[in-house]
Amino acid sequence: MATIDDCQSIHQLIVALSIFEKEPHQVDINVEDLIRDGFSDNPLFRCLVAQREQKIVGMALFYPRYSTWKGPTFHLEDLIVQKEHTHQGIGKQLFKEFIAYAYRQGVQRIEWAVLNWNKNAIDFYKKSGAKILEDWRLVQMTRQQMNQYLN
Amino acid sequence: MATIDDCQSIHQLIVALSIFEKEPHQVDINVEDLIRDGFSDNPLFRCLVAQREQKIVGMALFYPRYSTWKGPTFHLEDLIVQKEHTHQGIGKQLFKEFIAYAYRQGVQRIEWAVLNWNKNAIDFYKKSGAKILEDWRLVQMTRQQMNQYLN
C-alpha cells in the first residue's frame, strides 16, 4: 500500500493519465489534497504502487462502493503505468494485486470504467474475464451545474 | 434521511427496480444486510426517502466516491419511485434533495449510471443539466470471476 511519501509520485501519474485521456486541464487536486484525503483517520481511497529502482512507476487507486444488489464492492478508480514502463507486466501485476486484495476483503464485485476508444485497456479487461456493460452510461453533474439546478 | 425502520420498504423498492431493469434474480442482499451496511457506526451508504400517507414511495440511495481529478464526490446508486406514484414529482423532489445535500457537503461532482434504453430517465437527467458521458463504459467482475482470474 502507498504511504504519504508516495503522494508526489501518485499525483504525477494522475496528471500523466489526464494527458493520455485528452483532458489535461481537469486535474484540480494537488499533492496536499491526496495526503489529506487518502491518509487521514478515515481515508477516502487506498492505493497500491509498483516500484522499479526505488521509483514509483505505476499505481492502482481504489475505494469501497455499495451495490443495492450485491452489497459492498470496490471501485478501481485509476490503474496507471508510466509510459516508459508499459509492456513490462506492471499493469497486470497491479491489477492482480488489487483483485487479490478485494477478494480477501470479501467483496462480491469489483468495478471500474474504461474509455470506449482505449482498445488496449478493453482487450486487457476482456481477457481478464471482466464484463464490459455496453448498455450503461455514466452521468455527471459538476458543482457549478448543481448550483444552477438548485437555483 | 432513512432510518432502520425504513429498510423493509427500501428493500421492496430495490427489488421493484431490479424487475424494471429486467434482472429480477440479481438482488442478493436482504433487509438485514441493508440494516448492517447502512446503519452501523461506519455506514456504507445514505438514503433519502419520500413518503405519501405514512408509507415510503420513493428513495435516493447514495455514498461517497473519490475522483483523482476533483477530490470527494457522491455517487447516486439508486433513484427509485414506486410505479403507482410516478408522474407526481416525487423523483424530482428526491433528486433535488440529494443534490442539495451533496452541495452542502461540498463535493465538487456527483455521478451515477443510467441504462441507455431508459429514455425517460435520460431525458430527466439531460433536462437537469447533467452530462451523459457517451464514451465511457462500465466494467464489472464478479467474485466468481475474481476467483477464476486469481487461480
Chai-1 contact restraints between the chains, C-beta under 6 A:
chainA,res_idxA,chainB,res_idxB,connection_type,confidence,min_distance_angstrom,max_distance_angstrom,comment,restraint_id
A,I14,B,T68,contact,1.0,0.0,6.0,A-B,restraint_1
A,Q26,B,W69,contact,1.0,0.0,6.0,A-B,restraint_2
A,V27,B,W69,contact,1.0,0.0,6.0,A-B,restraint_3
A,D28,B,K70,contact,1.0,0.0,6.0,A-B,restraint_4
A,I29,B,G71,contact,1.0,0.0,6.0,A-B,restraint_5
A,D33,B,G71,contact,1.0,0.0,6.0,A-B,restraint_6
A,L44,B,Y66,contact,1.0,0.0,6.0,A-B,restraint_7
A,F45,B,Y66,contact,1.0,0.0,6.0,A-B,restraint_8
A,Y63,B,Y66,contact,1.0,0.0,6.0,A-B,restraint_9
A,Y66,B,L44,contact,1.0,0.0,6.0,A-B,restraint_10
A,Y66,B,F45,contact,1.0,0.0,6.0,A-B,restraint_11
A,Y66,B,Y63,contact,1.0,0.0,6.0,A-B,restraint_12
A,T68,B,I14,contact,1.0,0.0,6.0,A-B,restraint_13
A,T68,B,E77,contact,1.0,0.0,6.0,A-B,restraint_14
A,T68,B,D78,contact,1.0,0.0,6.0,A-B,restraint_15
A,W69,B,Q26,contact,1.0,0.0,6.0,A-B,restraint_16
A,W69,B,V27,contact,1.0,0.0,6.0,A-B,restraint_17
A,K70,B,D28,contact,1.0,0.0,6.0,A-B,restraint_18
A,G71,B,I29,contact,1.0,0.0,6.0,A-B,restraint_19
A,G71,B,D33,contact,1.0,0.0,6.0,A-B,restraint_20
A,E77,B,T68,contact,1.0,0.0,6.0,A-B,restraint_21
A,D78,B,T68,contact,1.0,0.0,6.0,A-B,restraint_22
A,I99,B,M146,contact,1.0,0.0,6.0,A-B,restraint_23
A,I99,B,Y149,contact,1.0,0.0,6.0,A-B,restraint_24
A,A100,B,L150,contact,1.0,0.0,6.0,A-B,restraint_25
A,Y103,B,M146,contact,1.0,0.0,6.0,A-B,restraint_26
A,Q108,B,R143,contact,1.0,0.0,6.0,A-B,restraint_27
A,R109,B,Q140,contact,1.0,0.0,6.0,A-B,restraint_28
A,R109,B,T142,contact,1.0,0.0,6.0,A-B,restraint_29
A,I110,B,M141,contact,1.0,0.0,6.0,A-B,restraint_30
A,E111,B,Q140,contact,1.0,0.0,6.0,A-B,restraint_31
A,W112,B,V139,contact,1.0,0.0,6.0,A-B,restraint_32
A,A113,B,W136,contact,1.0,0.0,6.0,A-B,restraint_33
A,A113,B,L138,contact,1.0,0.0,6.0,A-B,restraint_34
A,V114,B,R137,contact,1.0,0.0,6.0,A-B,restraint_35
A,V114,B,V139,contact,1.0,0.0,6.0,A-B,restraint_36
A,L115,B,D135,contact,1.0,0.0,6.0,A-B,restraint_37
A,N116,B,D135,contact,1.0,0.0,6.0,A-B,restraint_38
A,N116,B,R137,contact,1.0,0.0,6.0,A-B,restraint_39
A,Y125,B,V139,contact,1.0,0.0,6.0,A-B,restraint_40
A,S128,B,Y149,contact,1.0,0.0,6.0,A-B,restraint_41
A,G129,B,Q145,contact,1.0,0.0,6.0,A-B,restraint_42
A,G129,B,Q148,contact,1.0,0.0,6.0,A-B,restraint_43
A,G129,B,Y149,contact,1.0,0.0,6.0,A-B,restraint_44
A,A130,B,V139,contact,1.0,0.0,6.0,A-B,restraint_45
A,A130,B,M141,contact,1.0,0.0,6.0,A-B,restraint_46
A,K131,B,Q140,contact,1.0,0.0,6.0,A-B,restraint_47
A,I132,B,R137,contact,1.0,0.0,6.0,A-B,restraint_48
A,I132,B,V139,contact,1.0,0.0,6.0,A-B,restraint_49
A,L133,B,L138,contact,1.0,0.0,6.0,A-B,restraint_50
A,D135,B,L115,contact,1.0,0.0,6.0,A-B,restraint_51
A,D135,B,N116,contact,1.0,0.0,6.0,A-B,restraint_52
A,W136,B,A113,contact,1.0,0.0,6.0,A-B,restraint_53
A,W136,B,L138,contact,1.0,0.0,6.0,A-B,restraint_54
A,R137,B,V114,contact,1.0,0.0,6.0,A-B,restraint_55
A,R137,B,N116,contact,1.0,0.0,6.0,A-B,restraint_56
A,R137,B,I132,contact,1.0,0.0,6.0,A-B,restraint_57
A,L138,B,A113,contact,1.0,0.0,6.0,A-B,restraint_58
A,L138,B,L133,contact,1.0,0.0,6.0,A-B,restraint_59
A,L138,B,W136,contact,1.0,0.0,6.0,A-B,restraint_60
A,V139,B,W112,contact,1.0,0.0,6.0,A-B,restraint_61
A,V139,B,V114,contact,1.0,0.0,6.0,A-B,restraint_62
A,V139,B,Y125,contact,1.0,0.0,6.0,A-B,restraint_63
A,V139,B,A130,contact,1.0,0.0,6.0,A-B,restraint_64
A,V139,B,I132,contact,1.0,0.0,6.0,A-B,restraint_65
A,Q140,B,R109,contact,1.0,0.0,6.0,A-B,restraint_66
A,Q140,B,E111,contact,1.0,0.0,6.0,A-B,restraint_67
A,Q140,B,K131,contact,1.0,0.0,6.0,A-B,restraint_68
A,M141,B,I110,contact,1.0,0.0,6.0,A-B,restraint_69
A,M141,B,A130,contact,1.0,0.0,6.0,A-B,restraint_70
A,T142,B,R109,contact,1.0,0.0,6.0,A-B,restraint_71
A,R143,B,Q108,contact,1.0,0.0,6.0,A-B,restraint_72
A,Q145,B,G129,contact,1.0,0.0,6.0,A-B,restraint_73
A,M146,B,I99,contact,1.0,0.0,6.0,A-B,restraint_74
A,M146,B,Y103,contact,1.0,0.0,6.0,A-B,restraint_75
A,Q148,B,G129,contact,1.0,0.0,6.0,A-B,restraint_76
A,Y149,B,I99,contact,1.0,0.0,6.0,A-B,restraint_77
A,Y149,B,S128,contact,1.0,0.0,6.0,A-B,restraint_78
A,Y149,B,G129,contact,1.0,0.0,6.0,A-B,restraint_79
A,L150,B,A100,contact,1.0,0.0,6.0,A-B,restraint_80
